[in-house]
Amino acid sequence: MSKNEIKDCFIELGKFLNQFSLEESTRNKTVKNNDAFFEPFVDLIILSQSHNGWFTPEQVYFSIQSWANALTEENLTKWLSAYNFKPNEPKKIGLILAGNIPLVGFHDFLTVLITGNDVLVKTSSNDQHLVKFIANYLIALDERFLSKIFFVEGKLEGFDAVIATGSNNTSRYFDYYFKNVPNIIRKNRNSVAVLNGKETDEDLFNLGEDIFRYFGLGCRNVSKLFVPKGYDFKAFFEAIFAYKDVIFYEKYANNYDYNKAVFLMSLYNLLDNEFLTLKEDTSYSSPISSVFYEFYDDLEDVKLRLKTDEDQIQCIVSNNLIENSIAFGQTQKPMLWDYADNVDTIEFLNSI
């Protein structure tokens, strides 16, 4: 398959995904293969929560719509136009996917195929149905994908390179097992927000989206705030009150109750609004239902700190206080050219 043929299939996939939303899923008569795939996809979305309790319909629909917005002809053309592709024989690229949020490994899946390579996918047990469904839709668009997409149930073997995502602990095993092939090994990362007290109510409301989307389970979710010394959190708590319904979800509520109890038993001072705790802490990785914060005297110190710790940071959110930071509310809406860990996957694949 040519790269243009593959790109066209992903554009069609984007049109298919664009039919589905939490408010209403509506058939578009111009979308290919709807007779075979529309209703089964609706059913799969509803069933996703039984496969992974964190995959509520709201979160799955959000992920699907995000990918529908990304997979347009304009976005795919802009993304790919930045590269010079050499005519190479397809390589077999092994993927070990995470499963913390819906379709979290789809960008790697897309990148391997769109560069003309073949993909060997080992899904996470927490997210093994959505990407397989999408693969079947691509195969229905062009059966030549049958020789390019493979799902692996057991040991991952027969690959020319690998992209593996896991925890800091599993990354040590990945580093050892894949040391003899080109690889990208992804570890734990967290996202932070830097405030100066001049944020608007809308900014802080949008920051709530960065905190609560996917219940805070993604590496792009903000888990740490840097705030100026003496910062008053009143405006922050008022702005995020709109997200209060998160506490009515049992799994989140259980984490809130447990983590709050642990903090209190450890005699930590907490700020609490009954669905989110704020704890002063120098760490970046906060537990579900909690966000850490740290005071600063000089913004330049924060810039130096984040530069020093850049291998632990996925996203930085601010109103242009930090170079290359992301606007409030945008962490879970990455563009195709926003690479995880700032590692350009296309460049990596082109170098093999």
C-alpha positions in Angstrom: 0.0 0.0 0.0 1.2 3.5 -0.8 1.4 6.1 2.0 -1.4 8.1 0.3 -3.6 5.1 0.2 -3.0 4.5 3.9 -3.6 8.2 4.6 -6.9 8.0 2.8 -8.0 5.1 4.9 -7.3 7.0 8.1 -9.3 10.0 6.7 -12.2 7.6 6.2 -11.7 6.3 9.7 -11.9 9.9 11.0 -15.2 10.3 9.2 -16.5 7.1 10.8 -15.5 8.1 14.3 -17.0 11.5 13.8 -20.5 10.0 13.9 -20.2 9.1 17.6 -20.8 11.5 20.5 -22.2 11.3 24.0 -25.1 13.5 23.1 -26.1 11.5 20.0 -24.6 9.1 17.6 -25.9 9.8 14.1 -25.3 7.9 10.9 -23.7 9.7 8.0 -24.8 8.1 4.8 -21.6 9.0 3.1 -19.5 7.0 5.6 -18.2 3.7 4.3 -19.1 0.3 5.9 -21.7 1.7 8.3 -24.0 -1.2 7.8 -21.4 -3.5 9.3 -19.7 -1.3 11.9 -22.0 1.5 13.1 -24.3 -0.4 15.6 -21.5 -2.8 16.8 -19.4 0.3 17.6 -22.2 1.8 19.6 -22.5 -1.5 21.5 -18.8 -1.7 22.1 -18.7 1.9 23.6 -21.5 0.9 26.0 -19.7 -2.3 26.9 -16.3 -0.6 27.4 -17.0 0.1 31.1 -17.5 -3.6 31.7 -14.1 -4.2 30.2 -12.5 -1.4 32.2 -14.4 0.3 35.0 -12.7 3.6 34.3 -13.9 3.6 30.6 -17.3 5.3 31.2 -19.2 6.2 28.0 -18.4 9.9 28.6 -14.6 9.2 28.6 -14.7 6.8 25.6 -16.8 9.2 23.5 -14.4 12.0 24.4 -11.4 9.9 23.2 -13.3 9.0 20.0 -14.2 12.6 19.2 -10.6 13.7 19.8 -9.4 11.2 17.2 -12.2 12.1 14.8 -11.0 15.8 15.1 -7.4 14.7 14.5 -7.9 12.4 11.6 -8.9 15.0 8.9 -7.2 15.4 5.6 -5.9 18.8 6.6 -4.3 17.5 9.8 -2.8 14.4 8.3 -1.4 16.4 5.3 0.1 19.0 7.6 1.6 16.3 9.9 3.2 14.2 7.1 4.4 17.2 5.0 7.1 17.9 7.6 9.0 14.7 6.6 10.9 13.2 3.7 10.0 9.6 3.4 12.4 7.2 1.6 11.1 4.2 -0.3 12.0 1.4 2.1 10.8 -2.1 2.6 8.2 -2.2 5.4 9.6 -3.0 8.8 7.8 -5.0 11.5 7.3 -2.7 14.5 6.3 -4.2 17.8 4.0 -2.1 20.0 3.3 -2.7 23.7 0.4 -0.5 24.6 -0.7 1.0 27.9 -4.4 0.8 28.9 -4.9 3.7 31.4 -7.2 5.8 29.1 -9.2 4.8 26.0 -7.1 4.3 22.8 -4.0 5.6 24.6 -1.7 3.8 22.2 -3.5 4.7 19.0 -1.0 7.4 18.0 1.8 4.8 17.9 -0.5 2.4 15.9 -1.4 5.2 13.5 2.3 6.3 13.1 3.6 2.8 12.3 1.0 2.2 9.6 1.1 5.7 8.1 4.8 5.4 7.6 4.2 2.2 5.5 5.4 -0.2 8.2 3.7 -3.3 9.6 2.5 -3.3 13.2 2.6 -6.1 15.8 0.4 -5.1 18.6 0.3 -6.3 22.2 -2.6 -4.6 23.8 -3.1 -3.9 27.5 -5.7 -6.1 29.1 -7.3 -2.9 30.2 -7.9 -1.6 26.6 -7.9 -4.5 24.2 -11.2 -4.0 22.3 -11.3 -0.5 20.9 -8.1 -0.6 18.9 -9.0 -4.1 17.5 -12.3 -2.8 16.4 -10.7 0.1 14.6 -8.2 -2.3 13.0 -11.1 -4.4 11.7 -12.7 -1.2 10.2 -9.4 -0.4 8.4 -9.3 -3.9 7.0 -12.8 -3.5 5.8 -11.7 -0.4 4.0 -8.8 -2.1 2.4 -8.1 -5.8 2.9 -4.4 -5.3 2.3 -4.2 -4.2 6.0 -4.6 -7.9 6.7 -0.9 -8.3 5.9 0.1 -5.2 7.9 -1.8 -5.4 11.2 -1.2 -8.3 13.6 -2.3 -8.7 17.2 -0.1 -10.7 19.5 -1.6 -12.7 22.4 1.6 -14.2 23.8 5.3 -13.2 23.6 6.1 -10.4 21.2 8.6 -11.8 18.6 9.8 -11.2 15.1 10.0 -7.4 15.2 12.6 -5.0 13.7 12.0 -2.3 16.3 9.7 -1.8 19.3 7.8 1.0 21.0 6.8 0.0 24.5 4.9 2.0 27.1 4.8 1.1 30.8 5.7 2.1 34.3 9.1 3.1 35.6 9.3 -0.5 36.9 8.4 -2.3 33.7 10.7 0.0 31.7 13.7 -1.7 33.3 12.6 -5.0 31.8 11.8 -3.4 28.5 15.3 -1.8 28.4 16.8 -5.3 28.9 14.6 -7.3 26.7 14.7 -4.9 23.7 18.3 -3.7 24.1 19.4 -5.3 20.8 16.8 -3.6 18.6 15.9 0.1 18.0 13.4 1.1 20.6 11.4 3.8 22.3 10.7 2.9 25.9 8.2 5.2 27.6 8.1 5.5 31.4 5.9 7.3 33.9 5.4 11.0 33.3 3.2 13.7 34.8 1.9 17.1 33.7 2.0 20.3 35.7 0.4 23.7 35.7 2.2 26.9 36.6 -0.1 29.7 37.9 0.7 33.3 38.8 -2.6 34.3 40.4 -3.7 36.4 37.4 -5.7 33.5 35.8 -9.3 34.2 34.9 -12.2 32.1 36.1 -12.3 30.5 32.6 -8.7 29.6 32.8 -9.2 27.9 36.1 -12.4 26.1 34.9 -10.4 24.8 31.9 -7.6 23.7 34.3 -10.3 21.5 35.8 -10.6 19.7 32.5 -6.9 19.1 32.5 -7.2 17.6 36.0 -10.4 15.6 35.8 -10.6 14.3 32.2 -10.2 10.5 32.3 -10.4 10.8 36.1 -6.8 12.0 36.1 -5.4 8.7 34.9 -3.4 10.0 31.9 0.2 11.3 31.8 -1.2 14.4 30.2 -3.5 15.1 33.2 -2.3 17.8 35.5 -1.2 16.3 38.8 0.9 19.2 40.2 0.4 22.9 40.6 3.2 25.5 41.0 1.7 28.6 42.6 3.2 31.9 43.9 3.8 32.1 47.6 0.7 33.2 49.5 -1.6 32.0 46.6 -5.3 31.9 47.6 -6.9 28.7 46.3 -10.5 30.1 46.7 -10.9 31.1 43.1 -9.5 27.7 42.0 -11.9 25.8 44.1 -14.8 27.9 42.9 -13.9 27.5 39.3 -13.6 23.7 39.4 -16.9 23.2 41.4 -18.5 22.4 38.0 -16.7 19.1 38.1 -18.2 18.0 41.4 -20.2 15.2 39.8 -17.0 13.2 39.5 -17.4 12.1 43.1 -20.6 10.2 42.2 -18.6 7.8 40.2 -17.9 4.9 42.6 -14.3 4.1 41.6 -13.3 7.7 41.9 -15.1 8.1 45.2 -13.4 5.1 46.6 -10.0 6.6 45.7 -11.0 9.9 47.1 -12.0 8.4 50.5 -9.0 6.1 50.7 -6.3 8.7 49.7 -7.9 11.4 51.9 -7.8 9.0 54.9 -4.2 8.1 54.3 -3.2 11.7 54.1 -5.1 12.6 57.3 -3.7 9.6 59.2 -0.3 10.8 58.2 -1.2 14.2 59.7 -0.8 16.1 56.4 -2.4 19.5 56.1 -4.9 19.2 53.2 -7.1 21.6 51.2 -10.3 19.8 50.4 -13.6 20.6 48.6 -15.2 17.1 49.1 -14.2 15.8 45.7 -10.5 16.8 45.3 -7.7 17.2 47.9 -4.8 19.5 47.5 -1.6 18.6 49.3 1.7 20.5 49.5 4.3 18.2 48.1 7.4 18.4 46.0 6.6 15.2 44.0 4.9 15.3 40.6 2.8 12.2 40.7 -0.2 12.6 42.9 -2.8 9.8 43.5 -6.2 9.8 41.9 -8.5 12.5 43.4 -5.6 14.5 44.6 -3.4 17.2 43.2 0.0 18.3 44.7 1.0 21.9 44.8 4.2 23.8 45.6 4.8 27.5 46.3 7.4 29.5 44.5 9.1 32.9 45.1 10.6 33.4 41.7 9.2 32.1 38.4 12.8 31.6 37.1 13.3 29.0 39.8 10.3 27.1 38.5 11.6 27.3 34.9 14.9 25.9 36.0 13.3 23.1 38.0 11.1 22.0 35.1 14.0 22.1 32.8 16.0 19.9 35.2 13.1 17.5 35.6 12.0 17.5 31.9 12.3 13.7 31.7 9.6 13.4 34.3 7.2 16.0 32.6 4.8 15.3 29.8 3.0 18.7 29.6 3.3 22.1 31.1 0.1 24.2 31.3 0.2 28.0 31.8 -0.7 31.4 30.3 2.6 31.6 28.4 4.5 31.8 31.7 6.7 28.8 30.6 8.1 28.5 27.1 6.2 26.0 24.9 3.5 25.5 27.6 0.0 24.4 26.7 -3.2 26.5 27.1 -5.5 25.6 29.9 -8.0 22.9 29.0 -5.9 21.5 26.1 -3.8 18.8 27.6 -6.1 16.0 26.4 -6.5 17.4 22.9 -3.0 16.8 21.4 -2.5 17.3 17.7 -0.9 14.6 15.6 2.5 16.3 15.8 2.4 16.5 19.6 4.6 13.4 20.4 4.6 11.6 23.8 7.8 12.4 25.7 8.7 14.8 22.8 10.1 11.8 20.9 9.4 12.2 17.2 8.1 8.7 16.3 8.1 9.3 12.6 11.8 10.3 12.7 12.5 7.2 14.8 10.8 4.9 12.3 12.5 6.7 9.3 15.9 6.1 10.9 15.5 2.3 11.1 
